[in-house]
Amino acid sequence: AQHLQREENNSMITATQLEAGTITSNQRSKQEKIDIRIANMGECVNFYSLVVSQGQALKSDDKDNYLPKKLFG
C-alpha cells in the first residue's frame, strides 16, 4: 500500500514544481491527459445541451450526425 501511495504522489504536480519548472515529462503527460479529458467532457455537455435545446429544429434522422459519438460510446 505504501508503494502505491508513493507512486500516486510522484504523479501529482506540486505548486513548488510548477514555479520551479521541474515537472517531469511523465507528470506533464498525465496532467495533459486529465486536462484534455476535462475539456472534452465540457464540450460534450455543452454540445449536448445545444442539440437538446435546438432539438425541435433537427429532423430525427439527422440527430445521429450532430451528436458527438463519444457521448454515446
C-alpha positions as CSV (number, residue, x, y, z in Angstrom):
1,A,0.0,0.0,0.0
2,Q,2.9,2.3,0.8
3,H,4.4,1.7,-2.6
4,L,1.1,2.6,-4.3
5,Q,0.8,5.8,-2.2
6,R,4.4,6.8,-3.3
7,E,3.5,6.1,-7.0
8,E,0.5,8.4,-6.7
9,N,2.4,11.1,-5.1
10,N,5.0,11.0,-7.8
11,S,2.4,11.7,-10.5
12,M,0.9,14.8,-8.6
13,I,2.3,18.2,-9.6
14,T,3.1,20.4,-6.7
15,A,2.9,24.2,-6.7
16,T,6.6,24.3,-6.0
17,Q,7.4,22.2,-9.0
18,L,5.2,24.4,-11.1
19,E,7.0,27.5,-10.1
20,A,10.5,26.0,-10.4
21,G,9.6,24.4,-13.7
22,T,10.8,20.9,-12.6
23,I,7.8,19.0,-13.7
24,T,8.8,15.6,-15.1
25,S,7.6,14.6,-18.6
26,N,5.6,11.7,-17.0
27,Q,3.7,14.2,-14.8
28,R,3.2,16.6,-17.7
29,S,1.7,13.9,-19.9
30,K,-0.6,12.7,-17.1
31,Q,-1.8,16.3,-16.4
32,E,-2.3,17.0,-20.1
33,K,-4.4,13.8,-20.4
34,I,-6.5,15.0,-17.4
35,D,-6.9,18.5,-18.8
36,I,-7.9,17.1,-22.2
37,R,-10.4,14.7,-20.7
38,I,-12.0,17.6,-18.7
39,A,-12.1,19.8,-21.8
40,N,-13.7,17.0,-23.8
41,M,-16.3,16.4,-21.2
42,G,-17.2,20.1,-21.1
43,E,-17.5,20.2,-24.9
44,C,-19.8,17.2,-24.9
45,V,-22.1,18.6,-22.2
46,N,-22.3,22.0,-24.0
47,F,-22.9,20.4,-27.4
48,Y,-25.5,18.0,-26.0
49,S,-27.4,20.9,-24.3
50,L,-27.3,22.8,-27.6
51,V,-28.6,19.9,-29.5
52,V,-31.3,19.2,-27.0
53,S,-32.4,22.9,-26.9
54,Q,-32.4,23.0,-30.7
55,G,-33.9,19.5,-30.9
56,Q,-37.2,20.7,-32.5
57,A,-35.3,22.2,-35.4
58,L,-33.5,18.9,-36.3
59,K,-35.1,16.1,-38.3
60,S,-35.0,13.0,-36.1
61,D,-32.8,11.1,-38.6
62,D,-30.2,14.0,-38.6
63,K,-29.7,13.8,-34.8
64,D,-27.1,11.0,-35.1
65,N,-24.9,13.2,-37.3
66,Y,-25.0,16.1,-34.9
67,L,-24.3,14.4,-31.5
68,P,-20.6,13.7,-30.7
69,K,-20.0,10.0,-31.0
70,K,-18.1,9.8,-27.7
71,L,-21.3,10.9,-25.8
72,F,-22.8,7.5,-26.5
73,G,-19.6,5.4,-26.5
